[in-house]
């Protein structure tokens, strides 16, 4: 919904800018006063678009995942010491021609069932999870037919996080939740 609103504001601001340029040229040629109201409206649109961009880029949290149409993925997969449980979920996007994102949530079984999202990316044809040791989760997410599509990674729980597009890596709100952030 926010993306649609963002796109609408961009279109309106571009329209206002084109009108501002036209009126500015006309005012210069006919020696009329510069259209200050149009300038203020255009600058307001630019400020609004910039604010939405900054919010999306630097105030990201995984709470924004659209969980309305999610599907349960592989899991639960419990760590060898029973300290953690990993679950994967699929999030379809784009309708019939779209794709599927996958995210992995880890439940801290010994900490009042605290839940942390540790992985988010585009789902490939092969996806599975396995524990390498008591606190390292191996996530395989690749498509053998497309070697450049490999999104597999080993994550140390409580220390590492993966977000394919890097939003979690640049988020001011999430910087205390991990030591190392990976992105594609």
RAPECOR-V525561 format. One record per backbone hydrogen bond with DSSP energy under -0.5 kcal/mol. CO is the residue of the C=O (numbers start at 1). NH is the residue of the N-H. Records with the same first field share a line. If there is no record, write none. Layout:
BEGIN
CO: NH + NH
END
This chain:
BEGIN
1: 5
2: 6
3: 7
4: 8
5: 9
6: 10
7: 11
8: 12
9: 13
10: 14
11: 15
12: 16
13: 17
14: 18
15: 19
16: 20
17: 21
18: 22
19: 23
20: 24
21: 25
22: 26
23: 27
24: 28
25: 29
26: 30
27: 32
34: 36
35: 39
36: 40
37: 41
38: 42
39: 43
40: 44
41: 45
42: 46
43: 47
44: 48
45: 49
46: 50
47: 51
48: 52
49: 53
50: 54
51: 55
52: 56
53: 57
54: 58
55: 59
58: 172 + 173
61: 64
62: 65
65: 67
67: 70
69: 92
71: 90
74: 88
76: 78
77: 86
79: 82
83: 109 + 110
84: 79
85: 107
86: 76 + 77
87: 105
88: 73
89: 103
90: 71
91: 101
93: 99
94: 97
95: 98
99: 93
100: 123
101: 91
102: 121
103: 89
104: 118 + 119
105: 87 + 107
106: 108 + 116
107: 85 + 109
108: 111 + 113 + 114
111: 114
114: 108
116: 106 + 118
118: 162
119: 104
120: 164
121: 102
125: 127
126: 142
128: 140
130: 138
133: 136
135: 137 + 157
136: 132 + 133 + 138
137: 139 + 155
138: 130 + 140
139: 141 + 153
140: 128
141: 151
142: 126
143: 146
146: 143 + 149
147: 150
153: 139 + 155
155: 137 + 157
156: 159 + 160
159: 179 + 180
161: 182
162: 120
163: 166
164: 184
166: 170
167: 171
171: 175
174: 177
175: 178
180: 161
182: 163
END
